[in-house]
Amino acid sequence: MATFFKKWFGKTSTDTSTDSDNSAAPAASVPGRTMYPLTFQYQRPELVRSFLEHDWRKEGHQDALHFPSLQRRDSRLQSIIADYRHRLQSVQAQLQSQVHELEMHLLEVQGIDLVMESQIKHRMRQLQSMQSDIQKQLELSVDHEGWLVAVMIAYKDGFLTGTRQYQHEADLLGGFNTLL
C-alpha cells in the first residue's frame, strides 16, 4: 500500500519536526518562480532561545560559591538583563532587514505574479508579527517581566542555594582552623 502512495503521490515524509526557519529565505524554487511557505510556526529566534535555555540556575549557584554577596548578585542580574535586551534589539534589527528585503521583492513582482505577491505579503505579516512580539518583550524587560522572568528566577534561586552551600561549608570548616 505504501508503494502505491509513493508511486502516485510521491514520497511522504513522516518527520514532524517543529524547527522552522524564521528567515525570509524562499522555501523552494521553481524555475522562474520563488515560492515562500504559507504555513509558519512561530518560534523564538535562535539568539533569544539560546539565551533563555541557558542554565541560569547553575550559573547563579557558581557565582554564589565564588563571591556570595548581594551586590554581586544584583550586578550580575543587571548584566544579564542588558545582554537580553541587546539580543532582542539585534533580532529586531534582523527582522526589520528581512521585511525590507521582502518589500523590495514585492516591488519587483507586484502586478505581475499575483501568487508570489500574496505569498510575500503573507510572509511580511508574519515577520511584522514577530517584530511586535520582540518589541513587547523589550518593553516588558524594562520592568523585569516577560520571557526574562524565568531567567531571573532561575539565577536568583541558584544564587540562593549557592550562598547556603557556601555558608554551610564555611560553618563546617570554621572549627578546623588550626593555624591560630
Contacts in CASP RR format, 6 or more apart in sequence:
PFRMAT RR
TARGET T0000
AUTHOR 0000-0000-0000
METHOD contacts of the structure
MODEL  1
MATFFKKWFGKTSTDTSTDSDNSAAPAASVPGRTMYPLTFQYQRPELVRS
FLEHDWRKEGHQDALHFPSLQRRDSRLQSIIADYRHRLQSVQAQLQSQVH
ELEMHLLEVQGIDLVMESQIKHRMRQLQSMQSDIQKQLELSVDHEGWLVA
VMIAYKDGFLTGTRQYQHEADLLGGFNTLL
5 12 0 8 1.000
6 12 0 8 1.000
18 41 0 8 1.000
18 43 0 8 1.000
19 43 0 8 1.000
20 40 0 8 1.000
20 41 0 8 1.000
20 43 0 8 1.000
22 43 0 8 1.000
22 45 0 8 1.000
22 130 0 8 1.000
23 98 0 8 1.000
24 36 0 8 1.000
24 98 0 8 1.000
24 99 0 8 1.000
24 101 0 8 1.000
24 102 0 8 1.000
24 123 0 8 1.000
24 127 0 8 1.000
26 34 0 8 1.000
26 35 0 8 1.000
26 36 0 8 1.000
27 35 0 8 1.000
27 36 0 8 1.000
27 37 0 8 1.000
28 35 0 8 1.000
29 35 0 8 1.000
33 113 0 8 1.000
33 115 0 8 1.000
33 116 0 8 1.000
34 105 0 8 1.000
34 116 0 8 1.000
35 116 0 8 1.000
35 119 0 8 1.000
36 116 0 8 1.000
36 119 0 8 1.000
36 120 0 8 1.000
36 122 0 8 1.000
36 123 0 8 1.000
37 123 0 8 1.000
38 119 0 8 1.000
38 122 0 8 1.000
40 123 0 8 1.000
40 126 0 8 1.000
42 129 0 8 1.000
42 130 0 8 1.000
42 133 0 8 1.000
43 49 0 8 1.000
44 52 0 8 1.000
44 147 0 8 1.000
45 91 0 8 1.000
45 94 0 8 1.000
45 95 0 8 1.000
45 130 0 8 1.000
45 134 0 8 1.000
47 87 0 8 1.000
47 90 0 8 1.000
47 91 0 8 1.000
48 84 0 8 1.000
48 87 0 8 1.000
48 88 0 8 1.000
48 91 0 8 1.000
48 134 0 8 1.000
48 147 0 8 1.000
51 83 0 8 1.000
51 84 0 8 1.000
51 87 0 8 1.000
51 151 0 8 1.000
52 147 0 8 1.000
52 150 0 8 1.000
52 151 0 8 1.000
54 151 0 8 1.000
55 154 0 8 1.000
56 80 0 8 1.000
56 151 0 8 1.000
56 154 0 8 1.000
56 155 0 8 1.000
56 158 0 8 1.000
57 154 0 8 1.000
57 155 0 8 1.000
57 157 0 8 1.000
57 158 0 8 1.000
58 158 0 8 1.000
59 155 0 8 1.000
59 158 0 8 1.000
60 73 0 8 1.000
60 76 0 8 1.000
60 155 0 8 1.000
60 156 0 8 1.000
60 158 0 8 1.000
60 159 0 8 1.000
60 162 0 8 1.000
61 158 0 8 1.000
61 159 0 8 1.000
61 161 0 8 1.000
61 162 0 8 1.000
61 165 0 8 1.000
63 72 0 8 1.000
63 73 0 8 1.000
63 76 0 8 1.000
63 159 0 8 1.000
64 73 0 8 1.000
64 158 0 8 1.000
64 159 0 8 1.000
64 160 0 8 1.000
64 161 0 8 1.000
64 162 0 8 1.000
64 163 0 8 1.000
64 165 0 8 1.000
64 166 0 8 1.000
65 162 0 8 1.000
65 165 0 8 1.000
65 166 0 8 1.000
68 159 0 8 1.000
68 162 0 8 1.000
68 163 0 8 1.000
68 166 0 8 1.000
68 167 0 8 1.000
73 156 0 8 1.000
73 159 0 8 1.000
76 155 0 8 1.000
77 152 0 8 1.000
77 155 0 8 1.000
77 156 0 8 1.000
80 151 0 8 1.000
80 152 0 8 1.000
80 155 0 8 1.000
81 141 0 8 1.000
81 144 0 8 1.000
81 148 0 8 1.000
81 152 0 8 1.000
84 141 0 8 1.000
84 148 0 8 1.000
84 151 0 8 1.000
85 138 0 8 1.000
85 141 0 8 1.000
88 134 0 8 1.000
88 137 0 8 1.000
88 138 0 8 1.000
88 141 0 8 1.000
89 138 0 8 1.000
91 134 0 8 1.000
92 131 0 8 1.000
92 134 0 8 1.000
92 135 0 8 1.000
92 138 0 8 1.000
95 127 0 8 1.000
95 130 0 8 1.000
95 131 0 8 1.000
95 134 0 8 1.000
96 131 0 8 1.000
98 127 0 8 1.000
99 124 0 8 1.000
99 127 0 8 1.000
99 128 0 8 1.000
99 131 0 8 1.000
102 120 0 8 1.000
102 123 0 8 1.000
102 124 0 8 1.000
102 127 0 8 1.000
103 124 0 8 1.000
105 120 0 8 1.000
106 117 0 8 1.000
106 120 0 8 1.000
106 121 0 8 1.000
106 124 0 8 1.000
109 116 0 8 1.000
109 117 0 8 1.000
109 120 0 8 1.000
110 117 0 8 1.000
111 117 0 8 1.000
137 146 0 8 1.000
137 147 0 8 1.000
137 148 0 8 1.000
140 146 0 8 1.000
140 147 0 8 1.000
140 148 0 8 1.000
141 148 0 8 1.000
144 152 0 8 1.000
END
